Amino acid sequence: MIQRVQTIYLLLAILAVAAFQFAPVIRYEAPDIQYVRNMAAWDVSRFISGYFVFVVPILDGIAAGFSLIAIFLFKKRSIQSLLCWVAIAFHLAAVAHIAYFFQTTSTPIDIIYTLWNLAAIPPVVFWLLAHFAIQKDEALVKSMDRLRD
């Protein structure tokens, strides 16, 4: 039962999250000194108590982990559907952290969001497609149960 369409969607969501991690989502520009730097999503970090904490990779790693777990919970469709929603929540928290981090940072350098921020959309779309495919399977199983009774 692993070879269902929602498995493909969940695998595509994991690959899309991995691609988002390496996408250059922020561009630093300093016009006076000709300085330009692209920053990938995995490089967004906080300095807390002497340590760098990489919040975005942790949140997206949890989302990808929930997707991987959902693939192997094919007999428990309600839990599989719930894990899709939880993965969406963690991914959106990671994207929100990127936006919040750079909105609250005050630097003399210009911070520009790139079009690669749109790479955050495909994982959400794949998780929603997986959720709807799981719901479709659930409806099919319920209809077969009605026929059996």
Buried (B, 14 or more C-beta within 10 A) or exposed (E): EEEBBBBBBBBBBBBBBBBBBEBBBBBBEEEEEEEEEBBBBBBBBEEEEEEEEBBBBBBBBBBBBBBBBBBEBBEEBEEBBBBBEBBBBBBBBBBEBBEEBBEEEEEEBEBEEBEBBEBBEBBBEBBBBBBBBBBBBBEEEEEEEEEEE
